[in-house]
Amino acid sequence: MTAKNEPITVIVSRRVKPDKVEEFESLSSEMTERASQFAGYMGTTLFKPSSSNDPEYRVMFKFKDIDSLKVWEASSQRSDVLEKIEGLLISTSEREQVSGLITWFTLPSANPLTPPPRYKMTLISWLALYPAVTFIFWLLGTWLAEFPLILRTFLVTALVIVLMTYVLMPFMTKTFSFWLYPKPKHKGDN
């Protein structure tokens, strides 16, 4: 269950007809542009097919909370473009909604829908969090000590969440993608 004020990410999987790729990508850009005009929109990432044998695109878009997402999903700006996109697909879109810790883990180009196991996400998050907090206290500790505990905690957590979301977790996810998203072994692989 998603908390009402928690950021939410939607992952949409679309299998595009080979002769409609250019039109699909253009409409996807238009959809992103339209979504960016809505309050609470936090970004979109388009993952192109991982191989020429698989025409599947993954689109991840993020909103600050479930209410912002609902406003976007109920809008005519979305439904107008979505109707055009659906006509370019081999099969209907698949949609998954995720929130919480999972949203820190960007999906690699192999486009899995399944997030890494929680223990892996926890370990990678801690490996990013510990040095971030240590660095902030090393750099600003003396200055922060002058503030009351509540304000000090507010400042540290604000800095840490920005660092984690925009710098550290994208770096850690990319660096440890081999472990977070191992390639499935096929029969005959050693």
ZINOR-V483023 format. One line per field, one symbol per residue. phi: phi as a letter, one per 30 degrees, with the letter a starting at -180 (. if undefined). burial: + if it has 16 or more other C-alpha atoms within 10 Angstrom, else -. A space follows every 50 residues. Layout:
phi: ???
burial: ???
This chain:
phi: .cdeccebcccccbccdedcedddddddddddeddddceidckbbccded addbddcbbcbbbdaddddddddcdddddddedddedccdbddcbbcbai eeddcdddddhdddddeedddddddddddedddedddddcedddddcded dddeddddddddeddcbddddddddcddcdbddddcejdc
burial: ------++++++++++----+--++-++--++--++-+-+++-+-++++- ----+++++++++++++++--+----++------++-++---+----++- -++++++---+---++----+--++--++--++----------+------ -+---+---+--++---++++++---+--++---------
